[in-house]
C-alpha cells in the first residue's frame, strides 16, 4: 500500500466522511466491473447487491486491513468472496434448498491452497483464449471453486500482478507462480469437457 492509500485508510478509520466518499469514488465502480466479469449469469441488480454487501463488509472491517497489499486488491478479494456466496445462494434457491453455504475462501487471508500435481497442458493465455464465451469460463471456474478460483480471478479478472497476489495471499512469488500454474491445469481439466460439450451442442452451419 502506498503513502496516499495509507493516508486515505487512516482518515477513514478516524471517521472522516470525505475520506469514505473518496474511497467509494475510487473503488466502487472497479469492484462492480470485477464482479460483473466473474459470472455471466449476474444481472445488473445482482452486481449492485453484491457490491453493496462487499462495501458494507469493507466499512465494518477496514480496521483489520493491515496494508500488506494494495487496498484495491483487498477490496477485490472481499468482492470475489461475496460474489461466490451470492452465486451459491442462487444455486441453492434453484435447487429448492434453503441453506446458506459456507464460503470456501471465508475471507481468510491465511487460507492456503491444496493442489494436485501439474500436468503439461495449454498455457494460461491459450486456455483463456480458447474459452471465448464468458459463460464457459464462469461455469468452469464455478466447478473449480475454492482458493484456486480466487487466485485465477485475481490474476486474470482483477489483472493483479504476481507481486500483488503474493502480497494479498501472503505468499512468495515462486509459490504464487507454482500454485497458479497448478490451478490452471485443474481449470483446463474441467474446461475441456465443457468446451467439447458446447461444440457438440452447436449445429453445423
Secondary structure as GFF3:
##gff-version 3
##sequence-region A 1 205
A	DSSP	alpha_helix	3	13	.	.	.	ID=ss1
A	DSSP	alpha_helix	17	38	.	.	.	ID=ss2
A	DSSP	alpha_helix	44	61	.	.	.	ID=ss3
A	DSSP	three_ten_helix	62	64	.	.	.	ID=ss4
A	DSSP	alpha_helix	71	95	.	.	.	ID=ss5
A	DSSP	alpha_helix	124	130	.	.	.	ID=ss6
A	DSSP	alpha_helix	134	144	.	.	.	ID=ss7
A	DSSP	alpha_helix	146	156	.	.	.	ID=ss8
A	DSSP	alpha_helix	162	169	.	.	.	ID=ss9
A	DSSP	alpha_helix	173	201	.	.	.	ID=ss10
###
